[in-house]
Amino acid sequence: MDFGKVKKFRSWFISVGIAVLVTVWLASGQFGEDAPEQTPASVITSTAPSQQSSVRVRTQSAEEIMRTIVVNGETAPARVVDLAAETDGRIVHVGIDRGANVERNAIIVRLDERDRKARLAQAEATLRQREVEYQGRLKLKGESYVSEAQLQEAIAQLETAKTELMRAQLDLEYMTIRAPFDGALQERHVEVGDFVKAGDPIARFVDNRRIIVTANVSEFDAGYVQTGQTAQARLATGQTVHGTIRYIAPVADEATRTFTVELEVDNSDGRLRAGGTAELQVPAERVLAHRISPSLLTLDDAGNIGLKIINDEGEVEFVVADVALSTNDGVWVAGLPDLATIITVGQGFVVPGTMVSAVPEGDVDTAVAIKSDDED
């Protein structure tokens, strides 16, 4: 052996040796570990109950209530009329300010008289003349001094005179624009001095003595709504008003497939304002339902709203629930069993199909009370 060469490459040999030792040491750590011990089946069986999730439950019976259709809508006046001028003239008088509540036939605006009375007097005089001419020709016709054609001419002239008199009377009447019914002046488009022609807009008048609540109901709910049915609406101001269903659309909206419903509410005192939001509530049918807190409602993977209950096998079950009524004390949901064990605490930590340890709410309350007495 050439010791010179060995001495020359000694550092290399040392490095290689150290690397080999480190590799062997790491390998011994990976493969030398003891295999995980197999847990006997008996141990799994004995410890399974302790691994079940505990939830608090309440068992309650369903009660019969009236299911209510609740949809969002808006309020509006019962009638809206756009008034227009029916003759030419200049505005000389304004009788109502915007927003004023007035009775039927109250003067909104009046046009200048111009020559209307003079034309009316002329039409009346012409009519009297035509009547005299007709009577004279009728008398002469009996004595064979007037032909049938001349008599018919007198009749035509008499009818023309009557028509002209009616036009003069209407023109005089059209110079005053009045409220068509009891209500309020929403807008006035003219002022004193404005000249208007027949057809020009004058004002918008609304019937605010009756308010309607308009909403759209689904195809399913439309079958429970009837004309003349009593219903109520909750306004944005917190007021609750009652009225009668006056209209149900015979054809659904093509875009939404919903039906328009109108609730008519008496507003003779004028305390309600139109144009706000409202929640229409229409009684539908009597159903069995459970009253619960809204916080217990949850969604499944498909987006259905419902509750988690414990079924007869002791498993968690998700039941799709129909909110039949919403009150200040909670919501009433239909679709649950008549006697249901509802999970009230811990429903977010369990999934349908799993076994759980159900703790009745009464037991929890009793335990808390005993603990409090012991501390005293």
C-alpha positions as a Markdown table, in Angstrom:
| # | Residue | x | y | z |
|---|---|---|---|---|
| 1 | Met | 0.0 | 0.0 | 0.0 |
| 2 | Asp | 1.2 | 3.4 | -0.9 |
| 3 | Phe | 1.0 | 5.3 | 2.4 |
| 4 | Gly | 1.8 | 8.5 | 0.6 |
| 5 | Lys | -1.3 | 8.3 | -1.5 |
| 6 | Val | -3.4 | 7.4 | 1.6 |
| 7 | Lys | -2.1 | 10.3 | 3.4 |
| 8 | Lys | -2.8 | 12.5 | 0.4 |
| 9 | Phe | -6.5 | 11.5 | 0.2 |
| 10 | Arg | -7.1 | 11.0 | 4.0 |
| 11 | Ser | -9.3 | 14.1 | 4.2 |
| 12 | Trp | -11.5 | 12.7 | 1.5 |
| 13 | Phe | -11.9 | 9.4 | 3.2 |
| 14 | Ile | -12.8 | 11.1 | 6.4 |
| 15 | Ser | -15.5 | 13.2 | 4.7 |
| 16 | Val | -17.0 | 10.1 | 3.0 |
| 17 | Gly | -17.0 | 8.2 | 6.2 |
| 18 | Ile | -18.8 | 10.9 | 8.1 |
| 19 | Ala | -21.4 | 11.2 | 5.4 |
| 20 | Val | -22.0 | 7.4 | 5.5 |
| 21 | Leu | -22.4 | 7.4 | 9.3 |
| 22 | Val | -24.9 | 10.3 | 9.1 |
| 23 | Thr | -26.9 | 8.5 | 6.4 |
| 24 | Val | -27.0 | 5.3 | 8.5 |
| 25 | Trp | -28.1 | 7.1 | 11.6 |
| 26 | Leu | -31.0 | 8.9 | 9.8 |
| 27 | Ala | -32.1 | 5.6 | 8.2 |
| 28 | Ser | -32.1 | 3.9 | 11.6 |
| 29 | Gly | -34.4 | 6.6 | 12.9 |
| 30 | Gln | -37.0 | 6.1 | 10.1 |
| 31 | Phe | -37.1 | 2.4 | 10.1 |
| 32 | Gly | -36.3 | 1.6 | 13.7 |
| 33 | Glu | -39.4 | 3.2 | 15.1 |
| 34 | Asp | -41.8 | 0.9 | 16.7 |
| 35 | Ala | -44.9 | 0.3 | 14.6 |
| 36 | Pro | -48.0 | 1.9 | 16.0 |
| 37 | Glu | -49.8 | -0.3 | 18.3 |
| 38 | Gln | -53.1 | -1.7 | 17.1 |
| 39 | Thr | -56.0 | -0.7 | 19.3 |
| 40 | Pro | -58.2 | -3.6 | 20.2 |
| 41 | Ala | -61.7 | -3.5 | 18.8 |
| 42 | Ser | -63.0 | -3.9 | 22.4 |
| 43 | Val | -61.3 | -0.7 | 23.4 |
| 44 | Ile | -62.8 | 1.2 | 20.4 |
| 45 | Thr | -66.2 | -0.1 | 21.3 |
| 46 | Ser | -65.8 | 0.9 | 24.9 |
| 47 | Thr | -64.6 | 4.4 | 24.2 |
| 48 | Ala | -67.0 | 5.2 | 21.3 |
| 49 | Pro | -69.7 | 6.7 | 23.5 |
| 50 | Ser | -67.3 | 9.1 | 25.1 |
| 51 | Gln | -66.4 | 10.4 | 21.6 |
| 52 | Gln | -69.9 | 11.4 | 20.7 |
| 53 | Ser | -70.7 | 15.1 | 20.4 |
| 54 | Ser | -73.1 | 16.4 | 23.0 |
| 55 | Val | -75.9 | 18.7 | 22.0 |
| 56 | Arg | -78.7 | 20.4 | 23.8 |
| 57 | Val | -82.2 | 19.6 | 22.6 |
| 58 | Arg | -85.8 | 20.6 | 23.2 |
| 59 | Thr | -88.7 | 18.3 | 22.6 |
| 60 | Gln | -91.9 | 20.1 | 21.7 |
| 61 | Ser | -95.3 | 19.5 | 20.0 |
| 62 | Ala | -96.6 | 21.3 | 16.9 |
| 63 | Glu | -99.5 | 23.8 | 17.2 |
| 64 | Glu | -102.1 | 24.8 | 14.7 |
| 65 | Ile | -101.6 | 28.3 | 13.3 |
| 66 | Met | -102.6 | 30.3 | 10.3 |
| 67 | Arg | -99.8 | 30.3 | 7.7 |
| 68 | Thr | -99.2 | 33.8 | 6.4 |
| 69 | Ile | -97.9 | 34.8 | 3.0 |
| 70 | Val | -95.3 | 37.6 | 3.6 |
| 71 | Val | -94.0 | 39.6 | 0.6 |
| 72 | Asn | -92.3 | 43.0 | 0.2 |
| 73 | Gly | -94.2 | 45.7 | -1.7 |
| 74 | Glu | -94.8 | 49.4 | -1.8 |
| 75 | Thr | -97.7 | 51.8 | -1.1 |
| 76 | Ala | -99.3 | 54.0 | -3.7 |
| 77 | Pro | -102.4 | 56.2 | -4.1 |
| 78 | Ala | -105.6 | 54.4 | -5.1 |
| 79 | Arg | -106.0 | 56.7 | -8.1 |
| 80 | Val | -103.6 | 59.0 | -10.0 |
| 81 | Val | -105.1 | 61.4 | -12.6 |
| 82 | Asp | -103.2 | 63.8 | -14.9 |
| 83 | Leu | -105.4 | 66.8 | -15.7 |
| 84 | Ala | -105.0 | 68.7 | -19.0 |
| 85 | Ala | -106.5 | 71.8 | -20.4 |
| 86 | Glu | -109.6 | 71.3 | -22.6 |
| 87 | Thr | -109.7 | 74.8 | -24.1 |
| 88 | Asp | -107.3 | 77.7 | -24.9 |
| 89 | Gly | -106.7 | 80.5 | -22.5 |
| 90 | Arg | -104.4 | 82.3 | -20.0 |
| 91 | Ile | -104.2 | 81.2 | -16.3 |
| 92 | Val | -105.7 | 84.0 | -14.2 |
| 93 | His | -106.4 | 82.1 | -10.9 |
| 94 | Val | -104.7 | 79.3 | -8.9 |
| 95 | Gly | -107.0 | 77.8 | -6.3 |
| 96 | Ile | -104.9 | 75.0 | -4.8 |
| 97 | Asp | -101.3 | 74.7 | -3.7 |
| 98 | Arg | -99.3 | 71.6 | -4.1 |
| 99 | Gly | -99.8 | 69.0 | -1.5 |
| 100 | Ala | -103.2 | 70.4 | -0.4 |
| 101 | Asn | -106.0 | 68.1 | 0.5 |
| 102 | Val | -109.3 | 69.2 | -1.1 |
| 103 | Glu | -112.8 | 67.9 | -1.8 |
| 104 | Arg | -114.3 | 67.0 | -5.1 |
| 105 | Asn | -115.0 | 70.0 | -7.5 |
| 106 | Ala | -112.6 | 72.3 | -5.7 |
| 107 | Ile | -111.0 | 74.8 | -8.2 |
| 108 | Ile | -107.5 | 74.0 | -9.2 |
| 109 | Val | -107.0 | 76.7 | -11.8 |
| 110 | Arg | -109.2 | 79.1 | -13.9 |
| 111 | Leu | -108.6 | 80.5 | -17.4 |
| 112 | Asp | -109.5 | 84.0 | -18.6 |
| 113 | Glu | -113.1 | 84.4 | -19.8 |
| 114 | Arg | -112.2 | 86.1 | -23.1 |
| 115 | Asp | -115.3 | 86.2 | -25.3 |
| 116 | Arg | -116.8 | 83.0 | -24.1 |
| 117 | Lys | -120.0 | 84.6 | -22.6 |
| 118 | Ala | -120.5 | 86.7 | -25.7 |
| 119 | Arg | -120.3 | 83.6 | -27.9 |
| 120 | Leu | -122.7 | 81.8 | -25.5 |
| 121 | Ala | -125.2 | 84.7 | -25.8 |
| 122 | Gln | -124.9 | 84.6 | -29.6 |
| 123 | Ala | -125.5 | 80.8 | -29.7 |
| 124 | Glu | -128.6 | 81.2 | -27.5 |
| 125 | Ala | -130.0 | 83.9 | -29.8 |
| 126 | Thr | -129.3 | 81.8 | -32.9 |
| 127 | Leu | -131.1 | 78.8 | -31.4 |
| 128 | Arg | -134.2 | 80.9 | -30.6 |
| 129 | Gln | -134.2 | 82.1 | -34.2 |
| 130 | Arg | -133.9 | 78.6 | -35.6 |
| 131 | Glu | -136.7 | 77.4 | -33.4 |
| 132 | Val | -139.0 | 80.1 | -34.7 |
| 133 | Glu | -138.1 | 79.3 | -38.3 |
| 134 | Tyr | -138.8 | 75.7 | -37.7 |
| 135 | Gln | -142.2 | 76.3 | -36.1 |
| 136 | Gly | -143.1 | 78.6 | -39.0 |
| 137 | Arg | -142.1 | 76.1 | -41.7 |
| 138 | Leu | -143.8 | 73.3 | -39.9 |
| 139 | Lys | -147.1 | 75.3 | -39.9 |
| 140 | Leu | -146.7 | 76.2 | -43.5 |
| 141 | Lys | -146.0 | 72.5 | -44.4 |
| 142 | Gly | -149.4 | 71.6 | -43.0 |
| 143 | Glu | -151.0 | 74.1 | -45.4 |
| 144 | Ser | -148.8 | 72.8 | -48.3 |
| 145 | Tyr | -146.9 | 76.1 | -48.7 |
| 146 | Val | -143.5 | 74.6 | -47.8 |
| 147 | Ser | -142.0 | 71.5 | -49.3 |
| 148 | Glu | -140.6 | 68.6 | -47.3 |
| 149 | Ala | -137.0 | 69.6 | -48.3 |
| 150 | Gln | -137.5 | 73.1 | -46.8 |
| 151 | Leu | -138.8 | 71.6 | -43.6 |
| 152 | Gln | -135.8 | 69.3 | -43.3 |
| 153 | Glu | -133.5 | 72.2 | -43.9 |
| 154 | Ala | -135.1 | 74.1 | -41.0 |
| 155 | Ile | -134.6 | 71.0 | -38.8 |
| 156 | Ala | -131.0 | 70.8 | -39.8 |
| 157 | Gln | -130.4 | 74.4 | -39.0 |
| 158 | Leu | -132.1 | 74.0 | -35.6 |
| 159 | Glu | -129.9 | 71.1 | -34.7 |
| 160 | Thr | -126.8 | 73.1 | -35.7 |
| 161 | Ala | -127.8 | 75.9 | -33.5 |
| 162 | Lys | -128.3 | 73.5 | -30.6 |
| 163 | Thr | -124.8 | 72.1 | -31.2 |
| 164 | Glu | -123.2 | 75.5 | -31.2 |
| 165 | Leu | -125.0 | 76.4 | -28.0 |
| 166 | Met | -123.6 | 73.3 | -26.3 |
| 167 | Arg | -120.1 | 74.1 | -27.5 |
| 168 | Ala | -120.3 | 77.6 | -26.1 |
| 169 | Gln | -121.6 | 76.2 | -22.8 |
| 170 | Leu | -118.8 | 73.6 | -22.6 |
| 171 | Asp | -116.1 | 76.1 | -23.5 |
| 172 | Leu | -117.3 | 78.3 | -20.7 |
| 173 | Glu | -117.2 | 75.4 | -18.3 |
| 174 | Tyr | -113.8 | 74.2 | -19.5 |
| 175 | Met | -112.2 | 77.5 | -18.4 |
| 176 | Thr | -112.4 | 76.2 | -14.8 |
| 177 | Ile | -110.4 | 73.0 | -14.0 |
| 178 | Arg | -111.6 | 71.3 | -10.8 |
| 179 | Ala | -110.7 | 68.4 | -8.6 |
| 180 | Pro | -112.2 | 65.2 | -10.1 |
| 181 | Phe | -112.6 | 63.5 | -6.6 |
| 182 | Asp | -111.6 | 63.9 | -3.0 |
| 183 | Gly | -107.8 | 63.9 | -2.8 |
| 184 | Ala | -104.6 | 65.9 | -2.9 |
| 185 | Leu | -102.8 | 67.9 | -5.5 |
| 186 | Gln | -99.5 | 66.2 | -6.2 |
| 187 | Glu | -98.1 | 68.5 | -8.9 |
| 188 | Arg | -99.2 | 71.7 | -10.7 |
| 189 | His | -97.5 | 72.5 | -14.0 |
| 190 | Val | -98.8 | 76.0 | -14.5 |
| 191 | Glu | -98.8 | 79.4 | -12.8 |
| 192 | Val | -100.8 | 82.6 | -13.1 |
| 193 | Gly | -100.0 | 84.2 | -16.5 |
| 194 | Asp | -99.2 | 80.9 | -18.4 |
| 195 | Phe | -101.0 | 80.4 | -21.7 |
| 196 | Val | -102.3 | 76.9 | -22.3 |
| 197 | Lys | -103.8 | 75.2 | -25.3 |
| 198 | Ala | -106.2 | 72.3 | -25.3 |
| 199 | Gly | -104.2 | 69.2 | -24.3 |
| 200 | Asp | -101.5 | 70.9 | -22.3 |
| 201 | Pro | -100.8 | 69.3 | -18.9 |
| 202 | Ile | -102.2 | 71.3 | -15.9 |
| 203 | Ala | -101.7 | 69.2 | -12.8 |
| 204 | Arg | -101.5 | 65.7 | -11.3 |
| 205 | Phe | -104.2 | 64.8 | -8.8 |
| 206 | Val | -104.1 | 61.7 | -6.5 |
| 207 | Asp | -106.7 | 59.9 | -4.4 |
| 208 | Asn | -104.9 | 59.7 | -1.1 |
| 209 | Arg | -108.1 | 58.9 | 0.8 |
| 210 | Arg | -107.4 | 55.3 | -0.1 |
| 211 | Ile | -104.0 | 53.8 | -0.1 |
| 212 | Ile | -103.1 | 50.5 | -1.9 |
| 213 | Val | -100.2 | 48.2 | -1.0 |
| 214 | Thr | -98.9 | 46.5 | -4.1 |
| 215 | Ala | -96.8 | 43.3 | -4.0 |
| 216 | Asn | -96.0 | 40.3 | -6.1 |
| 217 | Val | -96.8 | 36.8 | -4.9 |
| 218 | Ser | -95.4 | 33.5 | -6.2 |
| 219 | Glu | -97.3 | 31.0 | -8.3 |
| 220 | Phe | -97.7 | 28.7 | -5.3 |
| 221 | Asp | -99.0 | 31.5 | -3.0 |
| 222 | Ala | -101.3 | 33.1 | -5.6 |
| 223 | Gly | -103.9 | 30.3 | -5.1 |
| 224 | Tyr | -104.4 | 31.3 | -1.5 |
| 225 | Val | -105.2 | 35.0 | -2.3 |
| 226 | Gln | -108.8 | 35.9 | -3.0 |
| 227 | Thr | -110.4 | 39.2 | -4.0 |
| 228 | Gly | -112.3 | 40.7 | -1.0 |
| 229 | Gln | -110.1 | 38.8 | 1.5 |
| 230 | Thr | -109.0 | 40.7 | 4.6 |
| 231 | Ala | -105.2 | 41.2 | 5.0 |
| 232 | Gln | -102.7 | 43.5 | 6.6 |
| 233 | Ala | -99.5 | 45.3 | 5.8 |
| 234 | Arg | -96.6 | 46.5 | 8.0 |
| 235 | Leu | -95.2 | 49.9 | 6.8 |
| 236 | Ala | -91.6 | 51.1 | 7.0 |
| 237 | Thr | -92.7 | 53.4 | 9.8 |
| 238 | Gly | -93.7 | 50.4 | 12.0 |
| 239 | Gln | -97.4 | 51.0 | 11.6 |
| 240 | Thr | -99.7 | 48.0 | 10.8 |
| 241 | Val | -102.7 | 48.7 | 8.6 |
| 242 | His | -105.6 | 46.5 | 7.6 |
| 243 | Gly | -107.5 | 46.4 | 4.4 |
| 244 | Thr | -109.1 | 44.3 | 1.7 |
| 245 | Ile | -107.6 | 42.6 | -1.4 |
| 246 | Arg | -109.0 | 44.5 | -4.3 |
| 247 | Tyr | -107.1 | 43.1 | -7.3 |
| 248 | Ile | -105.2 | 39.9 | -8.3 |
| 249 | Ala | -103.5 | 39.9 | -11.7 |
| 250 | Pro | -105.1 | 37.2 | -13.9 |
| 251 | Val | -101.8 | 36.7 | -15.8 |
| 252 | Ala | -98.3 | 36.2 | -14.2 |
| 253 | Asp | -95.4 | 38.6 | -15.0 |
| 254 | Glu | -93.4 | 37.0 | -17.9 |
| 255 | Ala | -90.0 | 37.9 | -16.3 |
| 256 | Thr | -90.7 | 36.9 | -12.6 |
| 257 | Arg | -93.6 | 34.5 | -13.0 |
| 258 | Thr | -95.3 | 36.3 | -10.1 |
| 259 | Phe | -98.8 | 37.7 | -9.7 |
| 260 | Thr | -99.5 | 41.3 | -8.7 |
| 261 | Val | -101.7 | 41.8 | -5.7 |
| 262 | Glu | -103.2 | 45.0 | -4.4 |
| 263 | Leu | -104.4 | 45.6 | -0.8 |
| 264 | Glu | -106.7 | 48.6 | -0.4 |
| 265 | Val | -106.5 | 50.5 | 2.9 |
| 266 | Asp | -108.8 | 53.3 | 4.1 |
| 267 | Asn | -106.9 | 56.5 | 4.7 |
| 268 | Ser | -109.8 | 59.0 | 5.0 |
| 269 | Asp | -107.9 | 60.8 | 7.8 |
| 270 | Gly | -104.9 | 61.3 | 5.5 |
| 271 | Arg | -102.4 | 60.0 | 8.1 |
| 272 | Leu | -100.7 | 57.5 | 5.7 |
| 273 | Arg | -98.2 | 58.6 | 3.1 |
| 274 | Ala | -98.0 | 56.8 | -0.3 |
| 275 | Gly | -94.9 | 55.8 | -2.1 |
| 276 | Gly | -93.1 | 54.0 | 0.8 |
| 277 | Thr | -92.1 | 50.4 | 1.3 |
| 278 | Ala | -94.4 | 47.9 | 3.0 |
| 279 | Glu | -94.6 | 44.2 | 3.9 |
| 280 | Leu | -97.8 | 42.6 | 2.8 |
| 281 | Gln | -99.2 | 39.8 | 5.0 |
| 282 | Val | -102.0 | 37.6 | 3.7 |
| 283 | Pro | -103.5 | 34.7 | 5.6 |
| 284 | Ala | -103.2 | 31.5 | 3.6 |
| 285 | Glu | -104.1 | 28.3 | 5.4 |
| 286 | Arg | -104.1 | 26.6 | 8.8 |
| 287 | Val | -101.0 | 24.3 | 9.3 |
| 288 | Leu | -99.3 | 22.6 | 12.2 |
| 289 | Ala | -96.1 | 24.4 | 13.1 |
| 290 | His | -93.4 | 24.8 | 15.8 |
| 291 | Arg | -92.4 | 28.1 | 17.3 |
| 292 | Ile | -88.6 | 28.5 | 17.4 |
| 293 | Ser | -85.9 | 31.1 | 17.6 |
| 294 | Pro | -84.7 | 32.3 | 14.2 |
| 295 | Ser | -81.2 | 31.6 | 15.3 |
| 296 | Leu | -81.9 | 27.8 | 15.0 |
| 297 | Leu | -82.5 | 28.0 | 11.3 |
| 298 | Thr | -79.6 | 26.8 | 9.1 |
| 299 | Leu | -78.9 | 26.0 | 5.5 |
| 300 | Asp | -77.9 | 22.6 | 4.0 |
| 301 | Asp | -75.4 | 22.1 | 1.1 |
| 302 | Ala | -78.2 | 22.6 | -1.4 |
| 303 | Gly | -79.2 | 26.0 | 0.1 |
| 304 | Asn | -82.5 | 24.8 | 1.7 |
| 305 | Ile | -83.5 | 26.4 | 5.0 |
| 306 | Gly | -84.3 | 24.1 | 7.8 |
| 307 | Leu | -83.6 | 22.7 | 11.3 |
| 308 | Lys | -81.5 | 19.9 | 12.7 |
| 309 | Ile | -83.4 | 17.5 | 14.9 |
| 310 | Ile | -82.8 | 14.1 | 16.5 |
| 311 | Asn | -84.8 | 11.3 | 14.9 |
| 312 | Asp | -86.2 | 8.2 | 16.5 |
| 313 | Glu | -82.8 | 6.4 | 15.8 |
| 314 | Gly | -80.9 | 9.0 | 17.8 |
| 315 | Glu | -79.2 | 10.4 | 14.7 |
| 316 | Val | -79.0 | 14.0 | 13.6 |
| 317 | Glu | -81.4 | 14.8 | 10.7 |
| 318 | Phe | -81.8 | 17.9 | 8.7 |
| 319 | Val | -85.5 | 18.8 | 8.0 |
| 320 | Val | -86.4 | 21.4 | 5.4 |
| 321 | Ala | -88.7 | 23.8 | 7.1 |
| 322 | Asp | -91.3 | 26.2 | 5.8 |
| 323 | Val | -91.6 | 29.5 | 7.6 |
| 324 | Ala | -95.3 | 29.8 | 8.1 |
| 325 | Leu | -95.4 | 32.9 | 10.3 |
| 326 | Ser | -93.0 | 35.4 | 11.7 |
| 327 | Thr | -93.7 | 37.2 | 15.0 |
| 328 | Asn | -91.8 | 39.2 | 17.6 |
| 329 | Asp | -91.7 | 36.1 | 19.8 |
| 330 | Gly | -90.0 | 33.9 | 17.1 |
| 331 | Val | -90.9 | 32.2 | 13.8 |
| 332 | Trp | -93.3 | 29.3 | 13.2 |
| 333 | Val | -92.0 | 26.6 | 10.9 |
| 334 | Ala | -94.0 | 23.9 | 9.3 |
| 335 | Gly | -92.7 | 20.6 | 7.8 |
| 336 | Leu | -91.3 | 19.1 | 11.1 |
| 337 | Pro | -92.7 | 16.1 | 12.8 |
| 338 | Asp | -95.7 | 16.7 | 15.1 |
| 339 | Leu | -93.4 | 15.8 | 18.1 |
| 340 | Ala | -89.9 | 17.0 | 17.3 |
| 341 | Thr | -86.7 | 16.9 | 19.3 |
| 342 | Ile | -84.9 | 20.1 | 18.1 |
| 343 | Ile | -81.2 | 20.7 | 18.6 |
| 344 | Thr | -81.0 | 24.1 | 20.3 |
| 345 | Val | -77.3 | 24.3 | 21.1 |
| 346 | Gly | -74.4 | 22.7 | 19.1 |
| 347 | Gln | -76.2 | 22.2 | 15.8 |
| 348 | Gly | -73.3 | 23.9 | 14.0 |
| 349 | Phe | -70.9 | 21.1 | 15.1 |
| 350 | Val | -72.8 | 18.1 | 14.0 |
| 351 | Val | -73.7 | 16.8 | 10.6 |
| 352 | Pro | -76.8 | 14.8 | 9.5 |
| 353 | Gly | -76.5 | 11.0 | 10.0 |
| 354 | Thr | -74.2 | 11.1 | 13.0 |
| 355 | Met | -75.0 | 9.8 | 16.5 |
| 356 | Val | -74.9 | 12.4 | 19.2 |
| 357 | Ser | -75.4 | 12.6 | 23.0 |
| 358 | Ala | -78.7 | 14.6 | 23.4 |
| 359 | Val | -79.0 | 16.6 | 26.6 |
| 360 | Pro | -82.5 | 17.9 | 27.3 |
| 361 | Glu | -82.7 | 21.6 | 28.2 |
| 362 | Gly | -84.5 | 20.8 | 31.4 |
| 363 | Asp | -81.5 | 18.7 | 32.6 |
| 364 | Val | -79.1 | 21.5 | 32.0 |
| 365 | Asp | -81.3 | 24.0 | 33.8 |
| 366 | Thr | -81.5 | 21.6 | 36.8 |
| 367 | Ala | -77.8 | 21.1 | 36.9 |
| 368 | Val | -77.1 | 24.8 | 36.9 |
| 369 | Ala | -79.6 | 25.3 | 39.7 |
| 370 | Ile | -77.9 | 22.6 | 41.8 |
| 371 | Lys | -74.5 | 24.0 | 41.2 |
| 372 | Ser | -75.7 | 27.4 | 42.3 |
| 373 | Asp | -77.2 | 26.0 | 45.5 |
| 374 | Asp | -73.9 | 24.2 | 46.3 |
| 375 | Glu | -71.9 | 27.4 | 45.9 |
| 376 | Asp | -74.2 | 29.2 | 48.3 |
